Amino acid sequence: MPRLTIPPSMSPEVSQAHTILGNRARTTIIRFIAINGPSSVDEFARELNVRREATYPHRDVLEEAGIISATFRQGGVHNATYWRLHTDKVKALQKVLIDYIDAN
């Protein structure tokens, strides 16, 4: 599928919001954490029905945008990294898209 060009009226903020919220894997990860609380990459992978390595690019985009951040839990055999959601950032991206669509 060809990539669409970015229209001149689309700001970088709108483009970023679309990149994040317009991707099924990323919105599934966001929803999963919203429902289940801090979650591991293994849990994302199970939810998406993919290998854990397939989740890394999505996790990286979400982390870079400040949507999720790492927390660490000790216990068991391994220390584990869990990802927590910043709902304020998600709501801000939602607002950017809504304002763009409503021509505000």
N, C-alpha and C positions, 0 to 999 in steps of 0.2 A: 504494500500500500504506500503510495507516495506521501511524503510529508507535506503538510500545508505550510505555506509561508505565513509569517506573522503579519497581520494587517497593521498599517501605520497607526491606527487608532488604539491598538492594544499596547498598553504600557508594560514595562518589564514586570511590574507587580502582578498584573493580570496574567501575563504569560507564565509566571512562576506558579500562581494559584492553579492555573489550568494544567500545568505539568504535574502538579502534585495530586490535585483532586480529580483530574480527568483520567487517572490511571487506575484500573480495577485492582491490581495487586496492592497498590499503595492505600487505596481507600479500604480494602479488606483488612490490611494491617492496622490502619487507624481504628476501624470499627472493632476489630478483635481486642485491641488494647483498651478501648473505651468500655467494652463489656467486661473483660476479664482482669483488668488492671495490668500492672507491669508483667511483661511476657518476654520469653526468650526467643531467639531465632528459630530454635527447634519447634517451638509452638507455632510461630508464623508459618513455617514450612508445612507442618501438618495441616493447618487451616487452609493453606493455598494448594495443598496436595502437590508439592514440589520438593526437590532436594534443597537442603538448607542453603547451599551455595547460590541458588537462584534467588534467594531473598536478599542477598547482600547489596546489590545495586539499589534496591528499593529502600532498604534500611538506611543506606548512605545518603540518599536524596532526602529522606525524611529527617535524618539527623542534621544534615547541612542546613535545612530550612528551619531548624529549631522546633519541629513538630514532635520529635521524640528525643529523649536523652537517656544515656546509660546510667543504670544503677547496678550495684554489685551486691550479691548475696553470698554469704559464706555458709557452708554446710555440706554434709555428705562428703563424697569423695572429691568433688570439684567445687571451686568457687565459680559462680555463674554470673553472667551479665544478663540483666533484664532491662527491657526498654519501657520507659514510662512516657505517657502521652501528655502533651501540653495543650489542653483543650482551648485555651485562650488563643493560641496560634492557629488552630484549626478554624475557630470562629472568625478570626481576622481574615483568613484566606477565603472563607465562605462569603464574608461581606464584600471583599474585593470582587469576587465573581458576580455576586448579585448586583452590586452597583454598576458593573460593566454591562451586564445583560439589560438592566433597567435604564441604561444610558445616563447614569448619574455621575 
